[in-house]
Amino acid sequence: MDTAFAVIAVVLAVIIAIPFYRLVVGPTLFDRLLGAGAIGTKTLVLICLVGVMYGRLDLFIDITVAYAVLNFIGNLAIAKYFSNPKAEERAMEEAS
Amino acid sequence: MNVSEVLALVLLAAGAFFLLIGSIGVVRLPDFYARTHATSKSDTLGLMLALLGLGIHEGITLNSAKLVVVVVFVALTNPVGTHALARAAYQSGLQPWFVGGPLPEDPTRAEPAGDEPEGGR
């Protein structure tokens, strides 16, 4: 059972390495942010799997919760920062 | 190996498969708006399957309850975050990639910044 978990953990590490291509090459800023978010989502599974392999899931699951919250908040903050408030104001004026 | 271990391994393998599909989609799809599909849908499904497999391996404990909490949280927040990112990209003038001519005028979008982003096939 531990061997199977180790094999799946190695496969997950390879899967996490793939979006680094989009993070480095990505033609626009938003492509890079998307790659970073994809890496964060996949890392959640790897953290939980390592916790099960060590037999300390009670410790690692709290790290997973914190990581998920940080990933979401960072994503929303960056999206809000790079959106265009002037375009929204113009649309509101034209609608009224 | 009893039934629950086999079920946990099958769910973990299915989750890893969907995460792999999401990774390939992030690299291979032609456009930012197309890539958001890969990270929002298949990543969420893969994470849900894999963490449910780990929860079945744990049995009914406090840890598996926390795993279910993580699954529900990610199922709610991952599409929301991706949607916020796609909305920010649309409002800041990133043109979608498609075969026909340019998009019709939309007042909620900023002026395109001159050179249009390349598709990056």
Backbone of each chain as ProteinMPNN parsed JSONL, in Angstrom:
{"seq_chain_A": "MDTAFAVIAVVLAVIIAIPFYRLVVGPTLFDRLLGAGAIGTKTLVLICLVGVMYGRLDLFIDITVAYAVLNFIGNLAIAKYFSNPKAEERAMEEAS", "coords_chain_A": {"N_chain_A": [[0.835, -1.205, 0.0], [1.917, 1.263, 0.844], [3.874, 1.421, -1.082], [2.367, 1.761, -3.424], [1.23, 4.25, -2.855], [3.559, 5.775, -2.855], [4.344, 5.57, -5.525], [2.194, 6.884, -6.778], [2.586, 9.402, -5.678], [5.009, 10.182, -6.856], [4.234, 10.279, -9.542], [2.387, 12.362, -9.33], [4.118, 14.448, -8.699], [5.446, 14.746, -11.12], [3.265, 15.529, -12.678], [2.7, 17.989, -11.492], [4.909, 19.397, -12.296], [4.473, 19.969, -14.962], [2.773, 22.352, -15.596], [4.651, 24.381, -15.138], [5.823, 25.063, -17.489], [3.924, 26.753, -18.722], [4.022, 28.743, -16.87], [6.542, 29.858, -17.192], [6.86, 30.363, -19.97], [4.46, 31.446, -20.888], [2.489, 33.61, -22.89], [1.075, 35.921, -22.053], [0.492, 37.922, -19.055], [-1.677, 36.873, -17.643], [-1.736, 34.223, -18.35], [0.481, 33.262, -16.977], [-0.355, 33.646, -14.325], [-2.473, 31.869, -14.295], [-1.154, 29.43, -14.637], [0.276, 29.367, -12.221], [-1.858, 29.16, -10.401], [-2.866, 26.647, -11.147], [-0.74, 24.981, -10.422], [-0.806, 25.366, -7.642], [-3.305, 24.225, -6.973], [-2.925, 21.519, -7.619], [-0.9, 20.873, -5.875], [-2.145, 20.638, -3.427], [-3.222, 18.023, -3.346], [-0.879, 16.521, -3.335], [0.268, 17.239, -0.881], [-1.606, 16.154, 0.935], [-1.306, 13.455, 0.306], [1.348, 12.924, 1.022], [1.064, 13.33, 3.736], [-0.564, 11.123, 4.439], [1.202, 9.061, 3.823], [3.242, 9.47, 5.708], [1.783, 8.94, 7.949], [0.818, 11.008, 9.461], [-1.594, 12.491, 9.065], [-3.294, 14.188, 10.425], [-1.732, 16.361, 11.018], [-0.895, 17.289, 8.487], [-3.236, 17.868, 7.14], [-4.208, 20.229, 8.125], [-2.318, 22.001, 7.166], [-2.989, 21.745, 4.507], [-5.545, 22.908, 4.412], [-4.935, 25.583, 5.062], [-3.303, 26.181, 2.895], [-5.055, 25.964, 0.746], [-6.833, 28.069, 1.285], [-5.082, 30.269, 1.164], [-4.282, 30.124, -1.502], [-6.687, 30.668, -2.843], [-7.385, 33.251, -1.888], [-5.167, 34.754, -2.699], [-5.386, 34.459, -5.457], [-7.833, 35.77, -5.991], [-7.198, 38.36, -5.108], [-5.134, 39.133, -6.84], [-6.484, 39.006, -9.272], [-8.38, 41.007, -8.893], [-6.678, 43.165, -8.712], [-5.58, 43.405, -11.263], [-7.761, 43.837, -12.879], [-9.909, 46.103, -14.735], [-10.917, 49.032, -13.55], [-11.815, 51.417, -14.7], [-13.086, 50.718, -17.073], [-15.356, 49.426, -16.111], [-16.667, 51.586, -14.848], [-17.22, 53.191, -17.073], [-18.98, 51.554, -18.484], [-21.099, 51.5, -16.672], [-21.91, 54.175, -16.74], [-22.755, 54.413, -19.41], [-24.878, 52.691, -19.38], [-26.695, 53.899, -17.728]], "CA_chain_A": [[0.0, 0.0, 0.0], [2.805, 2.425, 0.853], [4.552, 1.496, -2.377], [1.432, 2.358, -4.388], [1.148, 5.684, -2.543], [4.802, 6.432, -3.296], [4.306, 5.672, -6.99], [1.26, 7.949, -7.152], [3.182, 10.691, -5.311], [6.002, 10.547, -7.875], [3.474, 10.676, -10.74], [1.824, 13.69, -9.064], [5.194, 15.439, -8.805], [5.649, 15.004, -12.554], [2.104, 16.287, -13.159], [2.826, 19.364, -11.015], [5.988, 20.075, -13.02], [4.098, 20.321, -16.338], [2.362, 23.742, -15.816], [5.752, 25.338, -15.072], [6.044, 25.557, -18.854], [3.044, 27.899, -18.927], [4.456, 29.796, -15.939], [7.765, 30.497, -17.692], [6.752, 30.783, -21.366], [3.165, 32.044, -21.12], [2.632, 34.876, -23.624], [0.561, 37.071, -21.307], [0.561, 37.85, -17.589], [-2.753, 36.047, -17.093], [-1.34, 32.826, -18.518], [1.378, 32.913, -15.869], [-1.156, 33.523, -13.099], [-3.254, 30.634, -14.409], [-0.244, 28.318, -14.356], [0.555, 29.348, -10.786], [-3.034, 28.615, -9.732], [-2.963, 25.212, -11.414], [0.262, 24.317, -9.588], [-1.286, 25.389, -6.263], [-4.394, 23.264, -6.791], [-2.405, 20.147, -7.65], [-0.047, 20.65, -4.709], [-2.996, 20.213, -2.313], [-3.315, 16.559, -3.348], [0.427, 15.967, -2.976], [0.468, 17.424, 0.559], [-2.425, 15.166, 1.632], [-0.744, 12.122, 0.062], [2.546, 12.81, 1.865], [0.579, 13.164, 5.105], [-0.998, 9.731, 4.624], [2.384, 8.191, 3.811], [3.94, 9.623, 6.98], [0.922, 8.614, 9.073], [0.522, 12.211, 10.251], [-2.546, 13.257, 8.272], [-3.879, 15.232, 11.268], [-0.878, 17.541, 10.916], [-0.784, 17.797, 7.127], [-4.512, 18.328, 6.603], [-4.34, 21.646, 8.467], [-1.504, 22.712, 6.181], [-3.75, 21.757, 3.255], [-6.619, 23.912, 4.507], [-4.332, 26.918, 4.976], [-2.791, 26.377, 1.543], [-6.194, 26.195, -0.14], [-7.352, 29.42, 1.532], [-4.122, 31.245, 0.646], [-4.34, 30.067, -2.96], [-7.91, 31.337, -3.302], [-7.336, 34.686, -1.593], [-4.178, 35.361, -3.574], [-5.928, 34.495, -6.817], [-8.84, 36.837, -6.075], [-6.574, 39.674, -4.949], [-4.405, 39.46, -8.06], [-7.464, 39.252, -10.324], [-8.956, 42.331, -8.643], [-5.656, 44.184, -8.956], [-5.314, 43.574, -12.685], [-8.951, 44.163, -13.651], [-9.887, 47.483, -15.202], [-12.084, 49.702, -12.946], [-12.349, 52.479, -15.559], [-14.018, 50.117, -18.035], [-16.624, 49.196, -15.409], [-17.341, 52.874, -14.653], [-17.744, 53.636, -18.359], [-20.156, 50.743, -18.799], [-22.196, 51.938, -15.817], [-22.402, 55.463, -17.235], [-23.489, 54.233, -20.651], [-26.117, 51.964, -19.107], [-27.658, 54.771, -17.042]], "C_chain_A": [[0.869, 1.254, 0.0], [3.547, 2.566, -0.462], [3.661, 2.15, -3.424], [1.296, 3.856, -4.141], [2.39, 6.413, -3.027], [4.815, 6.601, -4.806], [3.39, 6.804, -7.417], [1.837, 9.317, -6.789], [4.21, 11.132, -6.341], [5.306, 11.001, -9.152], [2.889, 12.069, -10.549], [2.904, 14.759, -9.151], [5.476, 15.767, -10.259], [4.505, 15.846, -13.102], [2.204, 17.746, -12.723], [3.89, 20.109, -11.812], [5.542, 20.552, -14.394], [3.662, 21.792, -16.476], [3.461, 24.772, -15.624], [6.108, 25.868, -16.458], [5.206, 26.808, -19.105], [3.473, 29.062, -18.041], [5.662, 30.542, -16.491], [7.519, 31.11, -19.061], [5.587, 31.734, -21.58], [3.175, 33.409, -21.766], [2.101, 36.085, -22.861], [0.723, 36.841, -19.816], [-0.472, 36.882, -17.032], [-2.464, 34.567, -17.283], [-0.427, 32.382, -17.375], [0.604, 32.731, -14.575], [-1.964, 32.232, -13.11], [-2.384, 29.407, -14.124], [0.081, 28.216, -12.873], [-0.629, 28.777, -10.012], [-3.183, 27.122, -9.933], [-1.963, 24.437, -10.567], [-0.211, 24.26, -8.134], [-2.378, 24.365, -6.016], [-3.873, 21.831, -6.736], [-1.551, 19.845, -6.431], [-0.855, 20.216, -3.487], [-3.047, 18.685, -2.211], [-2.0, 15.943, -2.894], [0.677, 16.099, -1.47], [-0.329, 16.381, 1.338], [-1.831, 13.768, 1.489], [0.505, 11.903, 0.907], [2.14, 12.639, 3.332], [0.124, 11.745, 5.384], [0.21, 8.8, 4.664], [3.163, 8.28, 5.115], [3.102, 9.18, 8.168], [0.591, 9.796, 9.956], [-0.467, 13.087, 9.499], [-3.176, 14.375, 9.089], [-3.065, 16.516, 11.223], [-0.967, 18.16, 9.519], [-2.105, 18.34, 6.603], [-4.75, 19.798, 6.954], [-3.507, 22.511, 7.532], [-2.264, 22.818, 4.866], [-4.843, 22.815, 3.275], [-6.047, 25.31, 4.344], [-3.856, 27.2, 3.558], [-3.922, 26.665, 0.563], [-6.722, 27.613, 0.033], [-6.403, 30.464, 0.951], [-4.148, 31.293, -0.88], [-5.534, 30.866, -3.491], [-7.824, 32.847, -3.093], [-6.328, 35.388, -2.489], [-4.674, 35.497, -4.993], [-6.928, 35.645, -6.973], [-8.192, 38.205, -5.998], [-5.856, 40.082, -6.229], [-5.38, 39.774, -9.193], [-8.086, 40.634, -10.152], [-7.959, 43.427, -8.99], [-5.48, 44.444, -10.437], [-6.567, 43.796, -13.501], [-8.967, 45.671, -13.905], [-11.08, 48.24, -14.639], [-12.662, 50.779, -13.851], [-13.356, 51.919, -16.57], [-15.37, 49.865, -17.374], [-17.386, 50.505, -15.24], [-17.963, 53.36, -15.963], [-19.004, 52.848, -18.739], [-21.353, 51.17, -17.952], [-22.784, 53.266, -16.312], [-23.216, 55.29, -18.516], [-24.813, 53.519, -20.42], [-27.154, 52.896, -18.495], [-28.142, 55.892, -17.941]], "O_chain_A": [[0.604, 2.198, -0.745], [3.822, 3.677, -0.914], [4.116, 2.979, -4.212], [1.25, 4.644, -5.085], [2.303, 7.527, -3.544], [5.24, 7.637, -5.318], [3.734, 7.593, -8.297], [1.607, 10.292, -7.505], [4.287, 12.316, -6.671], [5.719, 11.978, -9.778], [2.886, 12.874, -11.48], [2.64, 15.863, -9.626], [5.719, 16.924, -10.604], [4.727, 16.764, -13.89], [1.84, 18.645, -13.48], [3.791, 21.324, -11.987], [6.166, 21.454, -14.953], [4.133, 22.453, -17.401], [3.238, 25.946, -15.919], [6.626, 26.976, -16.594], [5.706, 27.802, -19.634], [3.309, 30.225, -18.41], [5.789, 31.747, -16.274], [7.916, 32.249, -19.306], [5.686, 32.698, -22.339], [3.821, 34.314, -21.236], [2.639, 37.182, -23.014], [1.043, 35.741, -19.364], [-0.2, 36.156, -16.075], [-2.893, 33.741, -16.476], [-0.547, 31.265, -16.871], [0.855, 31.796, -13.816], [-2.125, 31.579, -12.08], [-2.818, 28.467, -13.457], [0.154, 27.117, -12.324], [-0.441, 28.0, -9.076], [-3.577, 26.402, -9.015], [-2.282, 23.366, -10.051], [-0.045, 23.239, -7.465], [-2.391, 23.706, -4.976], [-4.318, 21.029, -5.914], [-1.477, 18.697, -5.994], [-0.34, 19.517, -2.614], [-2.928, 18.126, -1.12], [-1.996, 14.958, -2.155], [1.23, 15.191, -0.849], [0.185, 15.785, 2.284], [-1.849, 12.984, 2.438], [0.703, 10.815, 1.449], [2.783, 11.902, 4.079], [0.398, 11.211, 6.459], [0.238, 7.854, 5.452], [3.692, 7.273, 5.585], [3.623, 9.051, 9.276], [0.13, 9.616, 11.084], [-0.226, 14.279, 9.308], [-3.556, 15.404, 8.531], [-3.604, 17.613, 11.367], [-1.095, 19.376, 9.371], [-2.107, 19.188, 5.711], [-5.398, 20.529, 6.204], [-3.918, 23.606, 7.148], [-2.201, 23.842, 4.186], [-5.05, 23.53, 2.294], [-6.583, 26.128, 3.597], [-3.986, 28.322, 3.068], [-3.782, 27.496, -0.335], [-7.027, 28.287, -0.951], [-6.843, 31.428, 0.324], [-4.049, 32.364, -1.479], [-5.415, 31.63, -4.449], [-8.143, 33.627, -3.99], [-6.59, 36.484, -2.984], [-4.427, 36.502, -5.659], [-6.883, 36.395, -7.948], [-8.577, 39.117, -6.729], [-5.951, 41.231, -6.66], [-5.146, 40.689, -9.982], [-8.298, 41.351, -11.13], [-8.335, 44.485, -9.495], [-5.253, 45.585, -10.838], [-6.471, 43.934, -14.72], [-8.149, 46.414, -13.364], [-12.176, 48.119, -15.186], [-13.863, 51.047, -13.796], [-14.354, 52.568, -16.885], [-16.413, 50.065, -17.997], [-18.597, 50.553, -15.456], [-19.081, 53.874, -15.976], [-19.97, 53.414, -19.251], [-22.483, 51.203, -18.439], [-24.0, 53.458, -16.303], [-24.246, 55.941, -18.693], [-25.766, 53.715, -21.175], [-28.353, 52.718, -18.708], [-28.955, 56.714, -17.518]]}, "seq_chain_B": "MNVSEVLALVLLAAGAFFLLIGSIGVVRLPDFYARTHATSKSDTLGLMLALLGLGIHEGITLNSAKLVVVVVFVALTNPVGTHALARAAYQSGLQPWFVGGPLPEDPTRAEPAGDEPEGGR", "coords_chain_B": {"N_chain_B": [[-5.253, -7.102, 0.574], [-8.115, -5.27, 1.165], [-11.534, -4.308, 0.351], [-11.875, -1.533, 0.666], [-9.32, -0.451, 0.432], [-8.662, -1.067, -2.211], [-10.636, 0.433, -3.494], [-9.873, 2.991, -2.676], [-7.373, 3.215, -3.94], [-8.169, 3.054, -6.63], [-9.722, 5.389, -6.853], [-7.766, 7.31, -6.302], [-6.044, 6.918, -8.482], [-7.753, 7.636, -10.583], [-8.158, 10.33, -9.945], [-5.527, 11.304, -10.255], [-5.294, 10.903, -12.969], [-7.168, 12.773, -14.009], [-5.982, 15.116, -13.077], [-3.668, 15.046, -14.578], [-4.732, 15.377, -17.139], [-5.652, 17.999, -16.833], [-3.2, 19.358, -16.527], [-1.965, 18.897, -19.012], [-3.806, 20.207, -20.61], [-3.462, 22.875, -19.764], [-1.014, 23.441, -20.881], [-1.33, 22.861, -23.629], [-3.636, 23.99, -24.835], [-5.002, 26.59, -27.009], [-5.287, 29.262, -26.13], [-5.747, 31.866, -23.671], [-8.33, 31.985, -22.543], [-9.306, 29.508, -23.239], [-7.593, 27.91, -21.802], [-8.397, 28.35, -19.199], [-10.533, 26.618, -18.855], [-9.262, 24.142, -18.581], [-7.868, 24.381, -16.102], [-9.93, 24.972, -14.309], [-12.1, 23.096, -14.446], [-11.244, 20.286, -14.913], [-9.146, 20.087, -13.085], [-10.447, 20.566, -10.629], [-12.206, 18.373, -10.509], [-10.371, 16.237, -10.503], [-8.978, 16.713, -8.097], [-11.078, 16.413, -6.267], [-11.731, 13.677, -6.62], [-9.289, 12.406, -5.889], [-8.881, 13.24, -3.213], [-11.186, 12.225, -2.022], [-10.648, 9.516, -2.323], [-8.436, 9.283, -0.572], [-9.785, 9.869, 1.797], [-11.499, 7.654, 2.011], [-9.596, 5.702, 2.422], [-8.733, 6.484, 4.947], [-10.955, 5.99, 6.537], [-13.797, 6.514, 8.77], [-13.078, 9.202, 10.378], [-11.917, 12.088, 12.258], [-10.075, 13.238, 10.59], [-10.856, 12.461, 7.988], [-13.219, 13.857, 7.854], [-12.212, 16.453, 7.805], [-10.947, 16.293, 5.365], [-13.157, 16.132, 3.663], [-14.136, 18.678, 4.103], [-12.101, 20.198, 2.908], [-12.437, 19.336, 0.264], [-15.012, 20.323, -0.352], [-14.559, 23.054, -0.036], [-12.61, 23.595, -2.029], [-14.04, 22.845, -4.294], [-15.9, 24.867, -4.321], [-14.347, 27.243, -4.486], [-12.339, 27.121, -6.459], [-13.39, 27.253, -9.192], [-14.477, 29.821, -8.905], [-12.261, 31.497, -8.46], [-10.872, 31.12, -10.873], [-12.729, 32.141, -12.648], [-12.775, 34.81, -11.828], [-10.222, 35.564, -12.595], [-10.371, 35.235, -15.385], [-12.291, 37.141, -15.955], [-10.963, 39.476, -15.208], [-8.965, 39.434, -17.142], [-10.474, 39.725, -19.471], [-11.613, 42.261, -19.096], [-9.368, 43.844, -19.083], [-8.68, 43.895, -21.688], [-7.733, 41.707, -23.161], [-7.701, 39.852, -26.072], [-9.879, 37.294, -27.209], [-8.968, 34.163, -28.756], [-9.926, 33.267, -31.902], [-11.445, 31.994, -34.956], [-12.846, 33.642, -36.762], [-13.481, 37.138, -37.619], [-12.636, 40.232, -35.8], [-13.903, 40.768, -32.434], [-17.25, 42.079, -31.712], [-17.967, 45.466, -30.601], [-17.586, 46.17, -27.131], [-18.569, 47.739, -24.269], [-17.672, 47.13, -21.703], [-15.104, 46.346, -21.888], [-11.655, 47.187, -21.957], [-9.737, 49.343, -24.148], [-8.024, 47.612, -26.733], [-4.566, 46.889, -26.333], [-2.973, 47.709, -28.529], [-0.705, 45.787, -29.916], [-1.865, 42.564, -30.523], [-2.329, 39.781, -28.322], [-0.382, 36.888, -28.866], [-1.313, 33.568, -29.952], [0.122, 31.305, -29.018], [0.418, 28.443, -29.652]], "CA_chain_B": [[-5.937, -5.829, 0.333], [-9.575, -5.39, 1.216], [-12.281, -3.554, -0.657], [-11.717, -0.084, 0.803], [-8.01, -0.054, -0.092], [-8.75, -1.099, -3.682], [-11.44, 1.588, -3.919], [-9.057, 4.198, -2.487], [-6.358, 3.282, -4.992], [-8.816, 3.373, -7.907], [-10.092, 6.805, -6.852], [-6.542, 8.1, -6.416], [-5.544, 6.848, -9.855], [-8.649, 8.441, -11.423], [-7.848, 11.729, -9.674], [-4.253, 11.641, -10.897], [-5.548, 10.984, -14.418], [-7.797, 14.05, -14.355], [-4.996, 16.182, -12.878], [-2.772, 15.006, -15.747], [-5.451, 16.004, -18.253], [-5.632, 19.434, -16.594], [-1.857, 19.88, -16.804], [-1.752, 18.898, -20.464], [-4.644, 21.258, -21.162], [-2.871, 24.191, -19.51], [0.102, 23.667, -21.796], [-1.604, 22.628, -25.042], [-4.761, 24.72, -25.422], [-4.427, 27.676, -27.807], [-5.67, 30.617, -25.766], [-5.932, 31.985, -22.223], [-9.702, 31.653, -22.148], [-9.463, 28.06, -23.353], [-6.821, 27.257, -20.73], [-9.131, 28.405, -17.934], [-11.34, 25.404, -18.736], [-8.434, 23.041, -18.088], [-7.549, 24.451, -14.679], [-11.074, 25.038, -13.392], [-12.976, 21.916, -14.383], [-10.646, 18.97, -14.69], [-8.38, 20.097, -11.842], [-11.353, 20.409, -9.493], [-12.69, 16.989, -10.466], [-9.28, 15.359, -10.092], [-8.718, 16.889, -6.672], [-12.172, 15.807, -5.502], [-11.608, 12.208, -6.652], [-8.119, 11.953, -5.139], [-9.058, 13.429, -1.767], [-12.188, 11.26, -1.551], [-9.949, 8.248, -2.181], [-7.684, 9.311, 0.686], [-10.749, 9.801, 2.894], [-11.945, 6.261, 2.129], [-8.486, 4.97, 3.038], [-8.656, 6.825, 6.354], [-12.105, 5.569, 7.323], [-14.586, 7.609, 9.333], [-12.395, 9.848, 11.494], [-11.921, 13.544, 12.142], [-9.262, 13.618, 9.434], [-11.623, 12.349, 6.747], [-14.161, 14.977, 7.845], [-11.476, 17.63, 7.33], [-10.737, 16.104, 3.925], [-14.407, 16.515, 2.99], [-14.198, 20.14, 4.147], [-11.202, 20.71, 1.865], [-13.046, 19.062, -1.039], [-16.116, 21.266, -0.585], [-13.986, 24.398, -0.192], [-11.969, 23.745, -3.34], [-15.081, 22.776, -5.322], [-16.551, 26.176, -4.413], [-13.498, 28.403, -4.717], [-11.459, 27.044, -7.626], [-14.022, 27.9, -10.354], [-14.677, 31.257, -8.67], [-10.993, 32.171, -8.693], [-10.566, 31.102, -12.301], [-13.658, 33.071, -13.304], [-12.32, 36.178, -11.542], [-9.041, 35.818, -13.424], [-10.791, 35.391, -16.778], [-13.003, 38.43, -16.039], [-9.947, 40.526, -15.198], [-8.285, 39.434, -18.434], [-11.403, 40.256, -20.468], [-11.791, 43.698, -18.897], [-8.146, 44.577, -19.389], [-8.501, 44.004, -23.116], [-7.13, 40.538, -23.811], [-8.613, 39.39, -27.117], [-9.971, 35.84, -27.367], [-8.447, 33.6, -30.005], [-10.889, 32.469, -32.655], [-11.1, 31.942, -36.371], [-13.473, 34.719, -37.515], [-12.932, 38.471, -37.497], [-12.577, 40.724, -34.424], [-15.153, 40.754, -31.673], [-17.989, 43.338, -31.731], [-17.614, 46.405, -29.536], [-18.149, 45.87, -25.827], [-18.109, 48.835, -23.416], [-17.051, 46.694, -20.445], [-13.726, 45.94, -22.114], [-10.765, 48.307, -22.241], [-9.224, 49.353, -25.51], [-6.894, 46.686, -26.903], [-3.309, 47.618, -26.112], [-2.132, 47.734, -29.714], [-0.367, 44.454, -30.428], [-2.752, 41.594, -29.895], [-1.531, 38.675, -27.773], [-0.304, 35.746, -29.781], [-2.018, 32.416, -29.417], [0.999, 30.371, -28.318], [-0.119, 27.119, -29.894]], "C_chain_B": [[-7.447, -6.041, 0.364], [-10.215, -4.383, 0.257], [-11.983, -2.06, -0.571], [-10.362, 0.373, 0.255], [-8.016, -0.038, -1.616], [-9.52, 0.11, -4.182], [-10.643, 2.881, -3.776], [-8.023, 4.329, -3.584], [-6.969, 3.636, -6.345], [-9.185, 4.845, -7.974], [-8.859, 7.696, -6.976], [-6.005, 8.094, -7.842], [-6.422, 7.669, -10.79], [-8.384, 9.928, -11.211], [-6.553, 12.162, -10.319], [-4.427, 11.75, -12.403], [-6.157, 12.333, -14.785], [-6.848, 15.221, -14.12], [-4.017, 16.225, -14.048], [-3.431, 15.659, -16.952], [-5.452, 17.525, -18.088], [-4.288, 20.052, -16.91], [-1.601, 19.953, -18.299], [-2.573, 20.005, -21.112], [-4.058, 22.636, -20.943], [-1.743, 24.461, -20.491], [-0.371, 23.706, -23.247], [-2.69, 23.514, -25.645], [-4.3, 26.065, -26.009], [-4.509, 29.053, -27.188], [-5.864, 30.684, -24.258], [-7.323, 31.545, -21.799], [-9.987, 30.167, -22.294], [-8.73, 27.35, -22.231], [-7.54, 27.322, -19.399], [-10.028, 27.188, -17.756], [-10.524, 24.284, -18.112], [-8.19, 23.161, -16.598], [-8.798, 24.469, -13.814], [-11.797, 23.702, -13.316], [-12.224, 20.637, -14.08], [-9.758, 18.957, -13.445], [-9.275, 19.894, -10.635], [-11.847, 18.971, -9.373], [-11.589, 16.04, -10.006], [-8.966, 15.479, -8.618], [-9.823, 16.267, -5.83], [-12.038, 14.294, -5.468], [-10.452, 11.737, -5.774], [-8.321, 12.109, -3.64], [-10.16, 12.526, -1.228], [-11.575, 9.869, -1.417], [-9.139, 8.181, -0.898], [-8.619, 9.227, 1.884], [-11.28, 8.392, 3.095], [-10.846, 5.417, 2.761], [-8.393, 5.254, 4.529], [-9.787, 6.212, 7.165], [-12.82, 6.77, 7.91], [-13.875, 8.132, 10.571], [-12.546, 11.353, 11.341], [-11.143, 13.996, 10.917], [-10.044, 13.516, 8.141], [-12.698, 13.434, 6.683], [-13.479, 16.246, 7.357], [-11.191, 17.519, 5.839], [-11.98, 16.502, 3.143], [-14.563, 18.033, 2.997], [-13.312, 20.75, 3.071], [-11.813, 20.508, 0.487], [-14.151, 20.063, -1.339], [-15.569, 22.667, -0.827], [-13.382, 24.586, -1.575], [-13.012, 23.687, -4.451], [-15.819, 24.107, -5.434], [-15.603, 27.248, -4.934], [-12.662, 28.314, -5.986], [-12.119, 27.606, -8.892], [-14.229, 29.393, -10.154], [-13.392, 32.029, -8.947], [-10.632, 32.224, -10.168], [-11.459, 32.067, -13.058], [-13.233, 34.513, -13.06], [-11.121, 36.531, -12.408], [-9.431, 36.044, -14.886], [-11.518, 36.724, -16.967], [-12.002, 39.58, -16.054], [-9.24, 40.599, -16.544], [-9.172, 40.037, -19.509], [-11.526, 41.77, -20.335], [-10.53, 44.478, -19.195], [-7.776, 44.446, -20.858], [-7.829, 42.845, -23.8], [-8.115, 39.949, -24.809], [-8.682, 37.871, -27.121], [-9.44, 35.405, -28.726], [-9.565, 32.859, -30.695], [-10.718, 32.75, -34.127], [-11.636, 33.155, -37.131], [-12.799, 36.055, -37.297], [-12.87, 38.923, -36.052], [-13.94, 40.708, -33.75], [-15.907, 42.066, -31.871], [-17.624, 44.196, -30.522], [-18.318, 46.052, -28.244], [-17.661, 46.948, -24.863], [-17.454, 48.375, -22.121], [-15.602, 46.299, -20.641], [-12.882, 47.169, -22.425], [-10.342, 48.243, -23.698], [-8.083, 48.351, -25.632], [-5.584, 47.453, -26.95], [-2.402, 47.546, -27.323], [-1.862, 46.339, -30.244], [-1.24, 43.43, -29.726], [-1.942, 40.382, -29.45], [-1.539, 37.49, -28.716], [-0.854, 34.502, -29.109], [-1.132, 31.448, -28.677], [0.544, 28.939, -28.442], [0.685, 26.052, -29.186]], "O_chain_B": [[-7.978, -6.9, -0.34], [-9.541, -3.714, -0.526], [-11.852, -1.39, -1.595], [-10.26, 1.456, -0.32], [-7.462, 0.865, -2.242], [-9.128, 0.744, -5.162], [-10.717, 3.761, -4.633], [-7.808, 5.421, -4.109], [-6.393, 4.404, -7.116], [-8.997, 5.49, -9.005], [-8.892, 8.714, -7.667], [-5.567, 9.124, -8.354], [-5.911, 8.329, -11.695], [-8.382, 10.704, -12.167], [-6.47, 13.258, -10.874], [-3.791, 12.584, -13.047], [-5.728, 12.97, -15.748], [-6.885, 16.207, -14.856], [-3.585, 17.3, -14.464], [-2.789, 16.398, -17.697], [-5.278, 18.26, -19.06], [-4.218, 21.136, -17.489], [-1.081, 20.951, -18.798], [-2.112, 20.665, -22.043], [-4.138, 23.488, -21.828], [-1.541, 25.607, -20.893], [0.138, 24.509, -24.029], [-2.671, 23.768, -26.85], [-3.303, 26.621, -25.547], [-3.845, 29.964, -27.682], [-6.122, 29.659, -23.627], [-7.481, 30.821, -20.816], [-10.811, 29.617, -21.563], [-9.179, 26.308, -21.755], [-7.336, 26.459, -18.546], [-10.265, 26.762, -16.626], [-11.003, 23.563, -17.236], [-8.286, 22.165, -15.881], [-8.74, 24.017, -12.671], [-12.079, 23.221, -12.218], [-12.526, 19.963, -13.095], [-9.625, 17.914, -12.806], [-8.929, 19.149, -9.719], [-11.902, 18.415, -8.276], [-11.841, 15.138, -9.208], [-8.715, 14.476, -7.951], [-9.547, 15.66, -4.795], [-12.208, 13.681, -4.414], [-10.6, 10.787, -5.005], [-7.972, 11.212, -2.873], [-10.08, 12.095, -0.077], [-11.931, 9.121, -0.508], [-9.141, 7.161, -0.208], [-8.289, 8.587, 2.882], [-11.493, 7.972, 4.232], [-11.131, 4.515, 3.548], [-8.018, 4.373, 5.303], [-9.614, 5.937, 8.352], [-12.491, 7.912, 7.59], [-14.033, 7.596, 11.667], [-13.21, 11.836, 10.424], [-11.485, 14.993, 10.28], [-9.921, 14.384, 7.276], [-13.056, 13.888, 5.597], [-14.062, 17.024, 6.601], [-11.19, 18.523, 5.127], [-11.883, 17.131, 2.089], [-15.057, 18.616, 2.031], [-13.71, 21.7, 2.398], [-11.727, 21.39, -0.368], [-14.227, 20.594, -2.447], [-16.045, 23.384, -1.707], [-13.607, 25.608, -2.222], [-12.89, 24.4, -5.448], [-16.313, 24.451, -6.507], [-16.008, 28.083, -5.743], [-12.304, 29.351, -6.545], [-11.477, 28.371, -9.611], [-14.166, 30.159, -11.116], [-13.418, 33.081, -9.586], [-10.146, 33.242, -10.66], [-11.015, 32.734, -13.993], [-13.313, 35.348, -13.961], [-11.01, 37.654, -12.898], [-8.892, 36.931, -15.548], [-11.383, 37.365, -18.01], [-12.159, 40.54, -16.808], [-8.945, 41.688, -17.036], [-8.691, 40.778, -20.366], [-11.543, 42.484, -21.337], [-10.605, 45.66, -19.529], [-6.677, 44.838, -21.25], [-7.385, 42.99, -24.939], [-9.234, 39.588, -24.443], [-7.644, 37.213, -27.044], [-9.456, 36.159, -29.7], [-10.109, 31.909, -30.132], [-9.949, 33.629, -34.516], [-10.974, 33.653, -38.041], [-11.659, 36.104, -36.835], [-13.033, 38.101, -35.15], [-14.981, 40.644, -34.405], [-15.281, 43.082, -32.172], [-17.048, 43.709, -29.549], [-19.493, 45.683, -28.243], [-16.454, 47.071, -24.652], [-16.743, 49.157, -21.491], [-14.925, 45.951, -19.674], [-13.353, 48.092, -23.09], [-10.552, 47.246, -24.387], [-7.256, 48.25, -24.726], [-5.505, 48.534, -27.536], [-1.195, 47.346, -27.182], [-2.697, 45.768, -30.945], [-1.347, 43.42, -28.5], [-0.981, 39.996, -30.115], [-2.569, 37.136, -29.289], [-0.868, 34.384, -27.883], [-1.616, 30.799, -27.75], [0.306, 28.279, -27.43], [0.364, 24.868, -29.286]]}, "name": "protein", "num_of_chains": 2, "seq": "MDTAFAVIAVVLAVIIAIPFYRLVVGPTLFDRLLGAGAIGTKTLVLICLVGVMYGRLDLFIDITVAYAVLNFIGNLAIAKYFSNPKAEERAMEEASMNVSEVLALVLLAAGAFFLLIGSIGVVRLPDFYARTHATSKSDTLGLMLALLGLGIHEGITLNSAKLVVVVVFVALTNPVGTHALARAAYQSGLQPWFVGGPLPEDPTRAEPAGDEPEGGR"}
